[in-house]
Amino acid sequence: MESEQKQVLNMLQRPFRLQTRKQEKQPRSSRIVAAHVNLLSAPGRSESEVRLNTTILTGHPIVFDEGTRVVESQPPPQPLALARSIPRGTVFSIFVKSHRLAAKELCDYFMEASSVKELEEMVEEVQGLVNEKLFIFAISFVITRKPEMRHLRLPSIVEIFPSMFVPVTTLSEMEHEAKKSTPDQIVVTKYGPEFSSTHLKPEHRVAYWHEDYGINSHHWHWHLVYPVDFGVKKDRKGELFFYMHQQMLARYDMDRLSVGLNRVQKLSNWRIPIPDGYFPKLTINNSGQTWGSRQDNTLMQDSSRVEVRSKVSDLEQWHSRIMEAIHQGYLVDDKGNQIKLTDTVKPPEKRGIDLLSDAVEADSSLSLNYSFYGSLHNVGHMLIAAVHDPDYFHQENLGVMSETGTAMRDPVFYRWHKYIDDIFQQYKLTQPPYTAEELSLSSVEVVSVAVECQSQKNQLITGWSTRDFEASRGLDFDNNKPDKPVIMQLKHLNHHPFVYNIEVINSSSLPKEVTVRIFMAPKLNEKGAEMNFMEQRLLWAEMDRFTHNLKPGPNHILRSSTSSSITNLNDFTFRDLEKQPNPDNLVAPENTLFNFCGCGWPQHMLLPRGKQEGMSFELFVMVTDWNQDKVAQPDGARSCSAAASFCGILDALYPDGRPMGFPFDRRPLPMLLNRHVERTSDLTRLSNIAMQDITITFTNAKITQ
Ligand code: CUO
């Protein structure tokens, strides 16, 4: 019998396939029919109508009940009608409400499966009937969430949808090579971001970032784990939406500074043209249909497209209502109650940032007043995605901003999210600074911090690497040799692994459980000037966060860069998972948490590029009291070592009680220990905080590990 892991891989392989099941095995669709009969049994439907519709669905001869009349103009209702409403080969967008409803219908249906075998049967029934991206989203959603399936791994989305990562011209080249290759030849095609545009466009300097397979996969996976409108009430979901996206912007700006670009500017005036265009050169869902592209200097417009149907003035109205809430200090819920916005609350009461983010993103089931505060973030994505053909007069597909797995390729993504982040930052500035007491841990002294890489102290090295993916898992290159691997070799930024070396003294006579927080930021801005606390505040990127038990006296903490709490090492190809046997102990923590932990920042993008002549960065290390940071987890919840900072923990509370982004999420105290606070380094007056200058040098050479 095939292993369950193998069955999952089969479900996800080549999503464009049509139904291949033999006729005699057909309706297992009794389940679909049953689900649909429930729909038909809604009040107001007569029993005869239900019976009639049911017989149509099951394919038996229709026997007319006496007195029953067929209404000719009504086509028979289809099972999973919502899920089938999004055409194959077109964009499936989680930012569109009707698409979310379609996805929910299919996810709910698949969630009924009580075993992998049953899921496989249900998947086979639906194969070829629904949009390919929706299909993969729903299978992945279910495998991630069903407790009995959590030991199963999802292969990289890069192999399921190669067309999301390499242009159609490269795919045709691969097809050509595959067809003319001999059976013992392996076709390997290289692709790097240098092909996507030219250096005549300054934004192209960060194409390696925009087009990185790991960053785009992470974003797809994050939104799979934290979907909007799915009734997913994850702890601090809104706050994590704010924080994870803010951190991506901090990292992006570090790379922009590395290549001599200014930090990203927010896109907040929607009445002037967007200066930078974007031409994706990709196809949708492996279907051959192309994404919409945007010329330079395109003006955002109202859209009457069925997926969008919104106006620029909607955004403006929601914006002003949200701004008013921030500056009044409260949101107004749908019953007219004023709900105070404050981050100084005791759980389970929600922080202001959580409430605000739920309203801005927006999740209609979590927003306190969806009809009033609207859907600012989601509709913004869609209006930008529709900008090239707002009324569908040209029948062009939406642009990449409509899809979580491709949006980060477009430079406008960062400008849009900078605008969204600016809303959150305006709120954060209304919050009181952290007090000296909240910041300090007087019994602990961080004596020094350093990083070590290849026997060099405080010097980190970046360069290029490649990774091979089998595009033939997602696409058929040669019908005669469907199992022959066709490889795409993707070029990406990388760095040599390094180790943090932290000297800490615990002056108490007892051991002390602490949280170690490590951040990194550029030392200088684009003008080459040192930054004050407020300017540098938004550039601090979290590098790691972990608990440590300090013994009394001196402690020497060594921590590898590969253990980072933001990164995900569990990024597998189909081949990796075929080789890897099923775990023996299905309830072992690493197995039950696996899929959720599959969310996370790519390890190879942990460091910014830096400059060839070396670029100065600062490390910031803060040690806080775990007793104050910890949250009471529900029974049975286990800690997850992978990517908890960005992705939380499955079925458990976010593993840090402090506001996300602490201590940089608020303005600083004006005075600390009787002196002014100007720069971040002024915080090192506290014994539990230390900083260190480091250099990142970009070698432009191959990094092999
Ligand atoms: Cu992740 Cu706008 O939320 O892209």
Residues whose N, C-alpha, C, O or C-beta is under 5 A from the ligand:
A	BS01	CUO	none
